[in-house]
Amino acid sequence: MESWNDTHLQVVSTMVREPVAKTRHVQRQTLKGWCGGYDGDQLDEAIDDLVAIGLVREKGRGTITLRSVQAGKRFLEKHDEGGDYVWFY
């Protein structure tokens, strides 16, 4: 995907902050609750896009996790043009 919008950045930044990576995984619904202010379908599409590029892994029973916190930070640094999502590290 060429264009990453705020929904993608919100999902990744939330997963980096928690952190939801490696052995820790959460239900999609839990993550969507943490990303308040976005439509659930938008968040599902963003998560699917992130799974497609390999940044997020989908595990059994609908749980998801970041490939790594470092990969999440690199994604944010590369795509957060306004600096709205990289302030926390």
MINURO-195126 format. One record per atom (N, C-alpha, C): residue number from 1; residue in one letter; atom name; y, x, z. Coordinates in nm, 2 decimals. Each point is the difference from the previous one (the first is absolute). Layout:
N
<node n="NUM" res="A" atom="CA" py="Y" px="X" pz="Z"/>
...
END
This chain:
89
<node n="1" res="M" atom="N" py="-0.12" px="0.08" pz="0.00"/>
<node n="1" res="M" atom="CA" py="0.12" px="-0.08" pz="0.00"/>
<node n="1" res="M" atom="C" py="0.12" px="0.09" pz="0.00"/>
<node n="2" res="E" atom="N" py="0.10" px="-0.03" pz="-0.09"/>
<node n="2" res="E" atom="CA" py="0.12" px="0.08" pz="-0.01"/>
<node n="2" res="E" atom="C" py="0.10" px="-0.04" pz="0.10"/>
<node n="3" res="S" atom="N" py="0.02" px="-0.12" pz="0.03"/>
<node n="3" res="S" atom="CA" py="0.11" px="-0.05" pz="0.09"/>
<node n="3" res="S" atom="C" py="-0.06" px="-0.04" pz="0.14"/>
<node n="4" res="W" atom="N" py="0.05" px="0.06" pz="0.10"/>
<node n="4" res="W" atom="CA" py="-0.04" px="-0.03" pz="0.14"/>
<node n="4" res="W" atom="C" py="0.11" px="-0.07" pz="0.06"/>
<node n="5" res="N" atom="N" py="-0.02" px="-0.12" pz="0.05"/>
<node n="5" res="N" atom="CA" py="0.11" px="-0.08" pz="0.06"/>
<node n="5" res="N" atom="C" py="-0.01" px="0.01" pz="0.16"/>
<node n="6" res="D" atom="N" py="0.10" px="-0.07" pz="0.06"/>
<node n="6" res="D" atom="CA" py="0.01" px="0.00" pz="0.15"/>
<node n="6" res="D" atom="C" py="-0.13" px="-0.04" pz="0.07"/>
<node n="7" res="T" atom="N" py="-0.07" px="-0.09" pz="-0.06"/>
<node n="7" res="T" atom="CA" py="-0.13" px="-0.05" pz="0.06"/>
<node n="7" res="T" atom="C" py="-0.10" px="0.11" pz="0.01"/>
<node n="8" res="H" atom="N" py="-0.01" px="0.08" pz="-0.10"/>
<node n="8" res="H" atom="CA" py="-0.10" px="0.12" pz="0.00"/>
<node n="8" res="H" atom="C" py="0.05" px="0.10" pz="0.11"/>
<node n="9" res="L" atom="N" py="0.13" px="0.03" pz="0.00"/>
<node n="9" res="L" atom="CA" py="0.05" px="0.09" pz="0.09"/>
<node n="9" res="L" atom="C" py="-0.01" px="-0.05" pz="0.15"/>
<node n="10" res="Q" atom="N" py="0.02" px="-0.13" pz="0.02"/>
<node n="10" res="Q" atom="CA" py="-0.02" px="-0.06" pz="0.13"/>
<node n="10" res="Q" atom="C" py="-0.14" px="0.02" pz="0.05"/>
<node n="11" res="V" atom="N" py="-0.10" px="-0.03" pz="-0.09"/>
<node n="11" res="V" atom="CA" py="-0.14" px="0.01" pz="0.04"/>
<node n="11" res="V" atom="C" py="-0.03" px="0.14" pz="0.04"/>
<node n="12" res="V" atom="N" py="0.03" px="0.10" pz="-0.08"/>
<node n="12" res="V" atom="CA" py="-0.03" px="0.14" pz="0.03"/>
<node n="12" res="V" atom="C" py="0.07" px="0.04" pz="0.12"/>
<node n="13" res="S" atom="N" py="0.13" px="-0.03" pz="0.02"/>
<node n="13" res="S" atom="CA" py="0.07" px="0.05" pz="0.12"/>
<node n="13" res="S" atom="C" py="-0.05" px="-0.06" pz="0.12"/>
<node n="14" res="T" atom="N" py="-0.05" px="-0.12" pz="0.00"/>
<node n="14" res="T" atom="CA" py="-0.06" px="-0.07" pz="0.12"/>
<node n="14" res="T" atom="C" py="-0.13" px="0.07" pz="0.03"/>
<node n="15" res="M" atom="N" py="-0.08" px="0.03" pz="-0.10"/>
<node n="15" res="M" atom="CA" py="-0.13" px="0.07" pz="0.02"/>
<node n="15" res="M" atom="C" py="0.02" px="0.14" pz="0.05"/>
<node n="16" res="V" atom="N" py="0.11" px="0.07" pz="-0.04"/>
<node n="16" res="V" atom="CA" py="0.03" px="0.14" pz="0.05"/>
<node n="16" res="V" atom="C" py="0.04" px="-0.01" pz="0.14"/>
<node n="17" res="R" atom="N" py="0.08" px="-0.09" pz="0.04"/>
<node n="17" res="R" atom="CA" py="0.06" px="-0.01" pz="0.14"/>
<node n="17" res="R" atom="C" py="-0.11" px="-0.04" pz="0.10"/>
<node n="18" res="E" atom="N" py="-0.09" px="-0.08" pz="-0.04"/>
<node n="18" res="E" atom="CA" py="-0.10" px="-0.05" pz="0.11"/>
<node n="18" res="E" atom="C" py="-0.09" px="0.11" pz="0.06"/>
<node n="19" res="P" atom="N" py="-0.05" px="0.09" pz="-0.05"/>
<node n="19" res="P" atom="CA" py="-0.05" px="0.02" pz="-0.14"/>
<node n="19" res="P" atom="C" py="-0.13" px="-0.06" pz="-0.03"/>
<node n="20" res="V" atom="N" py="-0.01" px="-0.05" pz="-0.12"/>
<node n="20" res="V" atom="CA" py="-0.13" px="-0.06" pz="-0.04"/>
<node n="20" res="V" atom="C" py="-0.06" px="0.09" pz="-0.11"/>
<node n="21" res="A" atom="N" py="-0.07" px="0.10" pz="0.05"/>
<node n="21" res="A" atom="CA" py="-0.06" px="0.10" pz="-0.10"/>
<node n="21" res="A" atom="C" py="-0.13" px="0.05" pz="0.05"/>
<node n="22" res="K" atom="N" py="-0.08" px="0.05" pz="-0.09"/>
<node n="22" res="K" atom="CA" py="-0.13" px="0.06" pz="0.02"/>
<node n="22" res="K" atom="C" py="-0.09" px="-0.10" pz="0.07"/>
<node n="23" res="T" atom="N" py="-0.03" px="0.02" pz="0.13"/>
<node n="23" res="T" atom="CA" py="-0.10" px="-0.09" pz="0.07"/>
<node n="23" res="T" atom="C" py="0.06" px="-0.13" pz="0.05"/>
<node n="24" res="R" atom="N" py="0.13" px="-0.01" pz="0.01"/>
<node n="24" res="R" atom="CA" py="0.06" px="-0.12" pz="0.04"/>
<node n="24" res="R" atom="C" py="0.03" px="-0.09" pz="-0.12"/>
<node n="25" res="H" atom="N" py="-0.04" px="-0.12" pz="0.01"/>
<node n="25" res="H" atom="CA" py="0.02" px="-0.10" pz="-0.11"/>
<node n="25" res="H" atom="C" py="0.04" px="-0.13" pz="0.06"/>
<node n="26" res="V" atom="N" py="0.07" px="-0.08" pz="-0.08"/>
<node n="26" res="V" atom="CA" py="0.04" px="-0.13" pz="0.05"/>
<node n="26" res="V" atom="C" py="-0.03" px="-0.11" pz="-0.11"/>
<node n="27" res="Q" atom="N" py="0.00" px="-0.12" pz="0.05"/>
<node n="27" res="Q" atom="CA" py="-0.02" px="-0.11" pz="-0.09"/>
<node n="27" res="Q" atom="C" py="0.13" px="-0.02" pz="-0.09"/>
<node n="28" res="R" atom="N" py="-0.01" px="-0.05" pz="-0.12"/>
<node n="28" res="R" atom="CA" py="0.12" px="-0.02" pz="-0.08"/>
<node n="28" res="R" atom="C" py="0.09" px="-0.10" pz="0.07"/>
<node n="29" res="Q" atom="N" py="-0.05" px="-0.10" pz="0.06"/>
<node n="29" res="Q" atom="CA" py="0.09" px="-0.10" pz="0.07"/>
<node n="29" res="Q" atom="C" py="0.08" px="0.07" pz="0.11"/>
<node n="30" res="T" atom="N" py="-0.06" px="0.09" pz="0.07"/>
<node n="30" res="T" atom="CA" py="0.07" px="0.07" pz="0.11"/>
<node n="30" res="T" atom="C" py="0.11" px="0.08" pz="-0.06"/>
<node n="31" res="L" atom="N" py="-0.02" px="0.08" pz="-0.10"/>
<node n="31" res="L" atom="CA" py="0.10" px="0.08" pz="-0.07"/>
<node n="31" res="L" atom="C" py="0.11" px="-0.09" pz="-0.05"/>
<node n="32" res="K" atom="N" py="-0.04" px="-0.11" pz="-0.06"/>
<node n="32" res="K" atom="CA" py="0.10" px="-0.10" pz="-0.06"/>
<node n="32" res="K" atom="C" py="0.09" px="-0.05" pz="0.11"/>
<node n="33" res="G" atom="N" py="-0.05" px="-0.02" pz="0.12"/>
<node n="33" res="G" atom="CA" py="0.07" px="-0.05" pz="0.11"/>
<node n="33" res="G" atom="C" py="0.10" px="0.11" pz="0.05"/>
<node n="34" res="W" atom="N" py="-0.03" px="0.12" pz="-0.01"/>
<node n="34" res="W" atom="CA" py="0.08" px="0.11" pz="0.04"/>
<node n="34" res="W" atom="C" py="0.12" px="0.02" pz="-0.10"/>
<node n="35" res="C" atom="N" py="-0.02" px="-0.04" pz="-0.12"/>
<node n="35" res="C" atom="CA" py="0.10" px="0.01" pz="-0.11"/>
<node n="35" res="C" atom="C" py="0.08" px="-0.13" pz="-0.02"/>
<node n="36" res="G" atom="N" py="0.05" px="-0.05" pz="0.11"/>
<node n="36" res="G" atom="CA" py="0.07" px="-0.13" pz="0.00"/>
<node n="36" res="G" atom="C" py="0.11" px="0.00" pz="-0.11"/>
<node n="37" res="G" atom="N" py="0.03" px="-0.12" pz="-0.04"/>
<node n="37" res="G" atom="CA" py="0.11" px="-0.02" pz="-0.10"/>
<node n="37" res="G" atom="C" py="-0.04" px="0.00" pz="-0.15"/>
<node n="38" res="Y" atom="N" py="-0.13" px="0.02" pz="-0.02"/>
<node n="38" res="Y" atom="CA" py="-0.05" px="0.01" pz="-0.14"/>
<node n="38" res="Y" atom="C" py="-0.11" px="-0.11" pz="-0.01"/>
<node n="39" res="D" atom="N" py="-0.01" px="-0.06" pz="-0.12"/>
<node n="39" res="D" atom="CA" py="-0.09" px="-0.10" pz="-0.04"/>
<node n="39" res="D" atom="C" py="-0.14" px="0.06" pz="0.01"/>
<node n="40" res="G" atom="N" py="-0.10" px="-0.07" pz="0.05"/>
<node n="40" res="G" atom="CA" py="-0.14" px="0.05" pz="0.01"/>
<node n="40" res="G" atom="C" py="-0.06" px="0.04" pz="-0.14"/>
<node n="41" res="D" atom="N" py="0.03" px="-0.07" pz="-0.10"/>
<node n="41" res="D" atom="CA" py="-0.05" px="0.03" pz="-0.13"/>
<node n="41" res="D" atom="C" py="0.06" px="0.13" pz="-0.06"/>
<node n="42" res="Q" atom="N" py="0.13" px="0.02" pz="0.03"/>
<node n="42" res="Q" atom="CA" py="0.06" px="0.13" pz="-0.04"/>
<node n="42" res="Q" atom="C" py="-0.06" px="0.11" pz="0.07"/>
<node n="43" res="L" atom="N" py="-0.03" px="-0.01" pz="0.13"/>
<node n="43" res="L" atom="CA" py="-0.07" px="0.11" pz="0.07"/>
<node n="43" res="L" atom="C" py="-0.14" px="0.02" pz="-0.05"/>
<node n="44" res="D" atom="N" py="-0.07" px="-0.10" pz="-0.03"/>
<node n="44" res="D" atom="CA" py="-0.14" px="0.01" pz="-0.05"/>
<node n="44" res="D" atom="C" py="0.01" px="0.08" pz="-0.13"/>
<node n="45" res="E" atom="N" py="0.09" px="-0.03" pz="-0.09"/>
<node n="45" res="E" atom="CA" py="0.02" px="0.07" pz="-0.13"/>
<node n="45" res="E" atom="C" py="0.03" px="0.14" pz="0.02"/>
<node n="46" res="A" atom="N" py="0.09" px="0.03" pz="0.10"/>
<node n="46" res="A" atom="CA" py="0.04" px="0.14" pz="0.03"/>
<node n="46" res="A" atom="C" py="-0.12" px="0.08" pz="0.05"/>
<node n="47" res="I" atom="N" py="-0.07" px="-0.06" pz="0.09"/>
<node n="47" res="I" atom="CA" py="-0.12" px="0.06" pz="0.06"/>
<node n="47" res="I" atom="C" py="-0.10" px="0.03" pz="-0.11"/>
<node n="48" res="D" atom="N" py="-0.02" px="-0.10" pz="-0.09"/>
<node n="48" res="D" atom="CA" py="-0.10" px="0.02" pz="-0.12"/>
<node n="48" res="D" atom="C" py="0.05" px="0.12" pz="-0.09"/>
<node n="49" res="D" atom="N" py="0.13" px="0.01" pz="-0.02"/>
<node n="49" res="D" atom="CA" py="0.06" px="0.11" pz="-0.08"/>
<node n="49" res="D" atom="C" py="-0.03" px="0.13" pz="0.07"/>
<node n="50" res="L" atom="N" py="0.02" px="0.01" pz="0.13"/>
<node n="50" res="L" atom="CA" py="-0.02" px="0.12" pz="0.07"/>
<node n="50" res="L" atom="C" py="-0.15" px="0.04" pz="0.01"/>
<node n="51" res="V" atom="N" py="-0.08" px="-0.10" pz="0.00"/>
<node n="51" res="V" atom="CA" py="-0.15" px="0.03" pz="0.00"/>
<node n="51" res="V" atom="C" py="-0.03" px="0.05" pz="-0.14"/>
<node n="52" res="A" atom="N" py="0.06" px="-0.05" pz="-0.11"/>
<node n="52" res="A" atom="CA" py="-0.03" px="0.04" pz="-0.13"/>
<node n="52" res="A" atom="C" py="0.04" px="0.15" pz="-0.03"/>
<node n="53" res="I" atom="N" py="0.10" px="0.05" pz="0.07"/>
<node n="53" res="I" atom="CA" py="0.04" px="0.14" pz="-0.02"/>
<node n="53" res="I" atom="C" py="-0.07" px="0.09" pz="0.10"/>
<node n="54" res="G" atom="N" py="-0.08" px="-0.06" pz="0.09"/>
<node n="54" res="G" atom="CA" py="-0.07" px="0.09" pz="0.10"/>
<node n="54" res="G" atom="C" py="0.07" px="0.04" pz="0.12"/>
<node n="55" res="L" atom="N" py="0.12" px="-0.05" pz="0.02"/>
<node n="55" res="L" atom="CA" py="0.08" px="0.03" pz="0.12"/>
<node n="55" res="L" atom="C" py="-0.06" px="-0.08" pz="0.12"/>
<node n="56" res="V" atom="N" py="-0.04" px="-0.12" pz="-0.02"/>
<node n="56" res="V" atom="CA" py="-0.06" px="-0.09" pz="0.10"/>
<node n="56" res="V" atom="C" py="-0.14" px="-0.02" pz="-0.04"/>
<node n="57" res="R" atom="N" py="-0.09" px="0.01" pz="0.10"/>
<node n="57" res="R" atom="CA" py="-0.14" px="-0.03" pz="-0.02"/>
<node n="57" res="R" atom="C" py="-0.04" px="-0.13" pz="0.07"/>
<node n="58" res="E" atom="N" py="-0.08" px="-0.08" pz="-0.08"/>
<node n="58" res="E" atom="CA" py="-0.04" px="-0.13" pz="0.06"/>
<node n="58" res="E" atom="C" py="-0.14" px="0.02" pz="0.05"/>
<node n="59" res="K" atom="N" py="-0.02" px="-0.03" pz="0.13"/>
<node n="59" res="K" atom="CA" py="-0.13" px="0.02" pz="0.06"/>
<node n="59" res="K" atom="C" py="-0.07" px="-0.14" pz="0.01"/>
<node n="60" res="G" atom="N" py="-0.11" px="0.00" pz="0.07"/>
<node n="60" res="G" atom="CA" py="-0.08" px="-0.12" pz="0.01"/>
<node n="60" res="G" atom="C" py="0.07" px="-0.11" pz="0.08"/>
<node n="61" res="R" atom="N" py="-0.03" px="-0.12" pz="-0.04"/>
<node n="61" res="R" atom="CA" py="0.05" px="-0.12" pz="0.07"/>
<node n="61" res="R" atom="C" py="0.15" px="-0.01" pz="-0.01"/>
<node n="62" res="G" atom="N" py="0.06" px="0.05" pz="-0.11"/>
<node n="62" res="G" atom="CA" py="0.14" px="-0.02" pz="-0.02"/>
<node n="62" res="G" atom="C" py="0.10" px="0.09" pz="0.07"/>
<node n="63" res="T" atom="N" py="-0.05" px="0.10" pz="0.06"/>
<node n="63" res="T" atom="CA" py="0.09" px="0.09" pz="0.07"/>
<node n="63" res="T" atom="C" py="0.05" px="0.11" pz="-0.09"/>
<node n="64" res="I" atom="N" py="0.12" px="0.05" pz="0.03"/>
<node n="64" res="I" atom="CA" py="0.06" px="0.11" pz="-0.08"/>
<node n="64" res="I" atom="C" py="0.05" px="0.11" pz="0.08"/>
<node n="65" res="T" atom="N" py="0.01" px="0.12" pz="-0.06"/>
<node n="65" res="T" atom="CA" py="0.05" px="0.12" pz="0.07"/>
<node n="65" res="T" atom="C" py="0.07" px="0.09" pz="-0.11"/>
<node n="66" res="L" atom="N" py="0.09" px="0.08" pz="0.05"/>
<node n="66" res="L" atom="CA" py="0.06" px="0.10" pz="-0.09"/>
<node n="66" res="L" atom="C" py="-0.10" px="0.11" pz="-0.02"/>
<node n="67" res="R" atom="N" py="0.01" px="0.06" pz="-0.12"/>
<node n="67" res="R" atom="CA" py="-0.08" px="0.12" pz="-0.02"/>
<node n="67" res="R" atom="C" py="0.03" px="0.11" pz="0.10"/>
<node n="68" res="S" atom="N" py="0.13" px="0.02" pz="0.02"/>
<node n="68" res="S" atom="CA" py="0.05" px="0.09" pz="0.11"/>
<node n="68" res="S" atom="C" py="0.15" px="-0.03" pz="0.03"/>
<node n="69" res="V" atom="N" py="0.04" px="0.04" pz="0.12"/>
<node n="69" res="V" atom="CA" py="0.14" px="-0.02" pz="0.03"/>
<node n="69" res="V" atom="C" py="0.09" px="0.09" pz="-0.09"/>
<node n="70" res="Q" atom="N" py="-0.05" px="0.12" pz="-0.02"/>
<node n="70" res="Q" atom="CA" py="0.08" px="0.09" pz="-0.09"/>
<node n="70" res="Q" atom="C" py="0.02" px="-0.05" pz="-0.14"/>
<node n="71" res="A" atom="N" py="-0.11" px="-0.06" pz="-0.05"/>
<node n="71" res="A" atom="CA" py="0.01" px="-0.06" pz="-0.14"/>
<node n="71" res="A" atom="C" py="0.10" px="-0.12" pz="0.00"/>
<node n="72" res="G" atom="N" py="0.00" px="-0.08" pz="0.11"/>
<node n="72" res="G" atom="CA" py="0.10" px="-0.11" pz="0.01"/>
<node n="72" res="G" atom="C" py="0.14" px="0.05" pz="0.01"/>
<node n="73" res="K" atom="N" py="0.02" px="0.11" pz="0.08"/>
<node n="73" res="K" atom="CA" py="0.14" px="0.06" pz="0.01"/>
<node n="73" res="K" atom="C" py="0.04" px="0.05" pz="-0.14"/>
<node n="74" res="R" atom="N" py="-0.09" px="0.07" pz="-0.07"/>
<node n="74" res="R" atom="CA" py="0.04" px="0.05" pz="-0.13"/>
<node n="74" res="R" atom="C" py="0.04" px="-0.11" pz="-0.10"/>
<node n="75" res="F" atom="N" py="-0.08" px="-0.11" pz="0.01"/>
<node n="75" res="F" atom="CA" py="0.03" px="-0.12" pz="-0.08"/>
<node n="75" res="F" atom="C" py="0.14" px="-0.05" pz="0.03"/>
<node n="76" res="L" atom="N" py="0.03" px="-0.01" pz="0.12"/>
<node n="76" res="L" atom="CA" py="0.14" px="-0.05" pz="0.04"/>
<node n="76" res="L" atom="C" py="0.11" px="0.09" pz="-0.04"/>
<node n="77" res="E" atom="N" py="-0.02" px="0.13" pz="0.02"/>
<node n="77" res="E" atom="CA" py="0.10" px="0.10" pz="-0.04"/>
<node n="77" res="E" atom="C" py="0.02" px="-0.01" pz="-0.15"/>
<node n="78" res="K" atom="N" py="-0.10" px="-0.02" pz="-0.08"/>
<node n="78" res="K" atom="CA" py="0.01" px="0.00" pz="-0.14"/>
<node n="78" res="K" atom="C" py="0.07" px="-0.13" pz="-0.05"/>
<node n="79" res="H" atom="N" py="-0.03" px="-0.11" pz="0.06"/>
<node n="79" res="H" atom="CA" py="0.04" px="-0.13" pz="-0.06"/>
<node n="79" res="H" atom="C" py="0.11" px="-0.07" pz="0.08"/>
<node n="80" res="D" atom="N" py="0.04" px="0.05" pz="0.12"/>
<node n="80" res="D" atom="CA" py="0.10" px="-0.07" pz="0.08"/>
<node n="80" res="D" atom="C" py="0.14" px="0.06" pz="-0.04"/>
<node n="81" res="E" atom="N" py="0.06" px="-0.05" pz="-0.11"/>
<node n="81" res="E" atom="CA" py="0.12" px="0.05" pz="-0.05"/>
<node n="81" res="E" atom="C" py="0.12" px="-0.02" pz="0.10"/>
<node n="82" res="G" atom="N" py="0.00" px="-0.11" pz="0.07"/>
<node n="82" res="G" atom="CA" py="0.11" px="-0.03" pz="0.09"/>
<node n="82" res="G" atom="C" py="-0.01" px="0.06" pz="0.14"/>
<node n="83" res="G" atom="N" py="-0.12" px="0.06" pz="0.03"/>
<node n="83" res="G" atom="CA" py="-0.02" px="0.06" pz="0.13"/>
<node n="83" res="G" atom="C" py="-0.02" px="-0.11" pz="0.11"/>
<node n="84" res="D" atom="N" py="-0.03" px="-0.12" pz="-0.04"/>
<node n="84" res="D" atom="CA" py="-0.02" px="-0.10" pz="0.10"/>
<node n="84" res="D" atom="C" py="-0.13" px="0.00" pz="0.08"/>
<node n="85" res="Y" atom="N" py="-0.10" px="0.07" pz="-0.06"/>
<node n="85" res="Y" atom="CA" py="-0.13" px="0.00" pz="0.06"/>
<node n="85" res="Y" atom="C" py="-0.05" px="0.14" pz="0.06"/>
<node n="86" res="V" atom="N" py="0.08" px="0.10" pz="-0.02"/>
<node n="86" res="V" atom="CA" py="-0.04" px="0.14" pz="0.04"/>
<node n="86" res="V" atom="C" py="0.08" px="0.04" pz="0.13"/>
<node n="87" res="W" atom="N" py="0.07" px="-0.09" pz="0.06"/>
<node n="87" res="W" atom="CA" py="0.09" px="0.04" pz="0.11"/>
<node n="87" res="W" atom="C" py="-0.08" px="0.04" pz="0.13"/>
<node n="88" res="F" atom="N" py="-0.13" px="-0.05" pz="0.00"/>
<node n="88" res="F" atom="CA" py="-0.07" px="0.02" pz="0.13"/>
<node n="88" res="F" atom="C" py="-0.07" px="0.13" pz="0.02"/>
<node n="89" res="Y" atom="N" py="0.01" px="0.09" pz="-0.09"/>
<node n="89" res="Y" atom="CA" py="-0.07" px="0.13" pz="0.02"/>
<node n="89" res="Y" atom="C" py="0.09" px="0.12" pz="-0.04"/>
END
